[in-house]
Amino acid sequence: MNDDQTSQRAMALAGLLQALQEVRHLAENGRVDQAHLQTAIDSVLRIDADSVAEIYGGVAPVADGLRTLVGYFDNRLGDPQLPKLALAVLQLERNFSRDPDAMEEVRSAIARLAGQAHNDGATHPDILARLGDIYAATLSPMKPKVMVQGNPHYLAQPQVVGEIRALLLAAIRSAVLWRQLGGAQWDFLFKRGEMKRAAMALLAGT
């Protein structure tokens, strides 16, 4: 794969990991980084973006995700739950992408929401709740189940659950993008060096 393809795949994985980091933060302490949340939800709403960078609003908004990706390749991730979540999302995306009816249902639901998101703001509670509902209706019934572990106090709060589902939808968006760019799970075995170098080069440019 050429350097540009590798960089785009690294960005998609960074978007996925950054969204899942916020899932973990919400599940453990009920808090979310608003800038990361904005980036994740914007990526869901930008259905017809012309480039990977446009989906995320540039490289800088996913810089933390890129750093997490480098940490994964260096075997120094602090959260053992994060790779498990990422693997579950990638497996779920495969089944989702094989179901054209489900994909069209999600796409249509997001398109209907875009106007309201433009007016109210992508991270408005109503938008997050609607996106969470889209995930619950279409992706939650699919296998494998993405199991989010955390503090029961926060996981019992409907708003937190809705935000987690909205972020999981963003992670699926990034997983779909990664797959569309030619990504495969073999990359994590055989392309580790290339992916790490691409992520570091992107970070160096931010």
C-alpha positions in Angstrom: 0.0 0.0 0.0 1.3 3.5 -0.7 2.1 6.1 1.9 -1.1 8.1 1.3 -3.3 5.1 1.7 -1.4 4.1 4.9 -1.9 7.6 6.3 -5.6 7.6 5.5 -6.0 4.2 7.2 -4.1 5.5 10.2 -6.4 8.5 10.5 -9.5 6.3 10.3 -8.1 4.0 13.1 -7.3 7.1 15.1 -10.9 8.3 14.7 -12.1 4.9 15.9 -9.8 4.8 18.9 -10.5 8.4 19.9 -14.2 7.8 19.9 -13.8 4.6 22.0 -11.6 6.4 24.5 -14.5 8.7 25.1 -16.8 5.7 25.5 -14.4 4.4 28.2 -14.3 7.8 29.9 -18.1 8.0 30.0 -18.4 4.5 31.2 -15.9 5.0 34.0 -16.5 8.5 35.2 -19.5 9.9 33.3 -17.4 12.6 31.7 -16.4 13.3 28.0 -13.9 15.5 26.3 -16.2 17.9 24.4 -13.7 18.5 21.6 -13.3 14.8 21.0 -17.1 14.3 21.2 -17.5 17.1 18.6 -15.0 15.4 16.3 -16.7 12.0 16.6 -20.2 13.3 16.0 -19.2 15.5 13.1 -17.6 12.5 11.5 -20.9 10.6 11.6 -22.8 13.6 10.1 -20.3 14.1 7.3 -21.7 11.3 5.1 -20.5 12.6 1.8 -17.2 14.1 2.7 -14.6 14.2 -0.1 -11.6 13.1 1.9 -10.6 11.4 5.2 -9.2 14.6 6.5 -12.5 16.4 5.8 -14.4 13.7 7.7 -12.5 14.5 10.9 -11.9 18.2 10.2 -8.2 17.7 9.6 -5.4 15.8 11.4 -5.2 17.8 14.6 -8.7 16.8 15.8 -7.7 13.1 15.9 -4.1 13.7 17.3 -5.0 12.0 20.6 -6.3 9.0 18.6 -3.1 8.9 16.6 -1.0 8.9 19.8 -3.2 6.1 21.1 -2.6 4.2 17.9 1.2 4.6 18.3 0.9 3.5 21.9 -1.0 0.3 20.8 1.7 -0.6 18.3 4.4 0.0 21.0 2.4 -2.3 23.4 2.0 0.5 26.0 -1.7 1.2 26.2 -2.8 2.0 29.7 -6.4 0.7 29.2 -6.7 -3.0 28.5 -10.4 -2.6 27.7 -9.7 -0.3 24.7 -8.2 -2.9 22.3 -11.1 -5.3 23.2 -13.6 -2.7 22.4 -11.9 -1.8 19.1 -11.8 -5.5 18.1 -15.5 -5.9 18.8 -16.3 -2.7 16.8 -14.3 -4.0 13.8 -16.0 -7.3 14.0 -19.4 -5.7 14.2 -18.6 -3.4 11.3 -18.0 -6.4 9.1 -21.4 -7.8 9.8 -23.0 -4.3 9.4 -21.3 -3.8 6.0 -22.6 -7.1 4.8 -26.2 -5.9 5.4 -27.0 -3.3 2.8 -30.5 -2.7 4.2 -29.1 -1.9 7.6 -26.5 0.4 6.1 -29.1 2.3 4.1 -31.3 2.6 7.2 -28.5 4.2 9.1 -27.5 6.4 6.3 -31.1 7.6 5.8 -31.6 8.2 9.5 -28.4 10.3 9.8 -29.3 12.3 6.6 -32.7 13.1 8.2 -30.9 14.3 11.3 -28.3 16.5 9.5 -30.5 19.6 9.2 -31.4 19.6 12.9 -27.8 19.0 13.8 -26.7 22.0 11.7 -29.2 24.2 13.5 -28.9 22.9 17.1 -25.2 21.8 17.0 -23.8 18.3 16.5 -23.4 17.7 20.3 -26.8 19.0 21.4 -28.4 16.4 23.8 -31.3 15.8 21.4 -28.9 15.0 18.5 -26.8 12.7 20.7 -29.9 10.9 21.9 -31.2 10.4 18.3 -27.8 9.1 17.2 -27.9 6.7 20.2 -31.3 5.6 19.1 -30.0 4.9 15.6 -27.3 2.7 17.0 -29.7 0.9 19.4 -32.2 0.2 16.6 -29.8 -1.0 13.9 -26.5 -2.1 15.3 -27.2 -3.3 18.9 -29.2 -6.3 17.6 -26.2 -7.4 15.5 -23.5 -9.8 16.5 -21.0 -9.5 18.2 -22.4 -7.3 21.0 -20.1 -4.5 21.9 -19.9 -4.9 25.6 -19.0 -1.6 27.5 -17.7 -2.2 31.0 -17.6 0.6 33.6 -19.1 2.2 36.7 -22.7 0.9 37.1 -23.7 4.3 38.5 -23.0 6.0 35.1 -24.0 3.1 33.0 -27.5 3.3 34.5 -28.0 6.9 33.4 -30.0 7.2 30.1 -28.0 10.3 29.0 -24.7 8.5 29.4 -25.9 5.4 27.7 -27.2 7.6 24.8 -23.9 9.4 24.4 -22.0 6.0 24.6 -24.1 4.7 21.8 -23.6 7.8 19.7 -19.9 7.4 20.1 -20.1 3.8 19.2 -21.9 4.8 16.0 -18.9 7.2 15.4 -16.5 4.3 15.9 -18.4 2.2 13.5 -18.3 5.1 11.0 -14.5 5.1 11.3 -14.4 1.3 11.0 -16.4 1.4 7.8 -14.1 4.1 6.5 -11.0 2.1 7.4 -12.4 -1.0 5.6 -13.4 1.1 2.5 -9.7 2.3 2.4 -8.6 -1.4 2.1 -8.0 -2.0 5.8 -7.9 -5.5 7.1 -7.3 -7.1 10.5 -4.1 -8.7 9.0 -2.7 -5.2 9.0 -2.3 -5.4 12.8 0.0 -8.3 12.4 1.9 -7.5 9.1 1.6 -3.8 8.7 2.4 -2.6 12.3 5.6 -0.8 11.3 4.0 1.0 8.4 1.0 2.0 10.4 3.0 3.3 13.3 5.3 5.3 11.0 2.2 6.8 9.2 0.7 7.8 12.5 3.9 9.4 13.7 4.3 11.3 10.5 0.8 12.7 10.8 1.5 13.7 14.3 4.7 15.4 13.3 2.7 17.6 10.9 0.2 18.8 13.5 
